[in-house]
């Protein structure tokens, strides 16, 4: 009868009052974070359950911890509108089951003391900003596809805080030094470097990434693309003044 579609909320309350003799709430010394509830029914039966104790300033309805931690991580790289889009893409909802909006993300941040994103503040202890693929490509005067390929090949490191999130690249001097108008004579492409060294292409890239091989991306001309120094007696990119990088 309580679950009948024709039963109103007021009628349900009256029925429960008629069935319940009393309700006892207990906060134990051993479990101060929860409330133990004992329901005494008419006729002598009892039901026991427990609820988390409401902390001052907090509602029983709270966003799950995993989503809060994700927002905390995303707020280092993205504004509230972008965060809302990413949360909705992962089918996450607010504590009340609503889709996220920039305003709701802002309220969530305020509730959990999460700092608002600022493009002028590096998310790690580094003065170099974290920028989008588009901004990095514009600053380096190369294509976005080149940067995506660099990330895929391991030539540079990118940050993607969650699945589907826009990549972020640290635009520092090391990254700028990877791009030049030309490379020293004798520096070769990736496939040729792998052949000369007798190792796989990915191993060459790993050695470049670890600083064991010098490499630079030539952005124009017939030699456009990655050029690698495979012989120790070849001139280094910065060994002579005629080779310059754009900063």
Long-range contacts (C-beta under 8 A, 24 or more apart in sequence): 18-42, 27-53, 59-95, 61-95, 61-96, 62-95, 63-94, 63-95, 63-108, 64-95, 67-92, 68-108, 68-112, 68-114, 70-161, 70-162, 71-105, 71-108, 71-109, 71-112, 71-114, 72-112, 72-114, 73-161, 73-162, 74-161, 74-162, 74-165, 75-109, 75-114, 75-115, 75-116, 75-117, 76-117, 76-123, 76-161, 77-117, 77-123, 77-130, 77-159, 77-161, 77-165, 77-168, 78-117, 78-165, 78-166, 79-117, 80-105, 80-106, 80-109, 80-116, 80-117, 81-105, 82-166, 86-162, 86-164, 86-165, 89-164, 90-162, 90-163, 90-164, 122-170, 126-170, 126-172, 128-170, 128-171, 128-172, 128-173, 129-170, 129-171, 130-159, 130-168, 130-169, 130-170, 130-171, 131-168, 131-169, 131-170, 131-171, 132-166, 132-167, 132-168, 132-169, 133-166, 133-167, 133-169, 135-171, 136-169, 136-171, 136-175, 139-171, 139-176, 140-175, 140-176, 140-179, 140-219, 141-179, 141-219, 141-246, 142-179, 142-217, 142-219, 146-217, 150-217, 153-202, 153-205, 154-202, 154-205, 154-206, 154-209, 155-205, 155-208, 155-209, 155-215, 155-217, 155-226, 156-209, 157-209, 173-247, 176-245, 176-246, 176-247, 177-216, 177-245, 177-247, 178-215, 178-216, 178-217, 179-216, 179-217, 179-219, 179-245, 179-246, 180-216, 180-217, 180-218, 180-219, 180-237, 180-243, 180-244, 180-245, 180-246, 181-218, 181-219, 181-220, 181-221, 181-244, 181-246, 182-218, 182-221, 182-223, 182-243, 183-216, 183-218, 183-223, 183-227, 183-237, 183-243, 184-229, 184-234, 184-235, 184-236, 184-237, 184-243, 185-234, 185-235, 186-229, 186-231, 186-234, 186-235, 187-214, 187-216, 187-227, 187-228, 187-229, 187-230, 187-234, 187-237, 188-227, 188-228, 188-230, 189-225, 189-226, 189-227, 189-228, 190-225, 190-226, 190-228, 193-228, 193-230, 196-230, 197-230, 204-228, 216-245
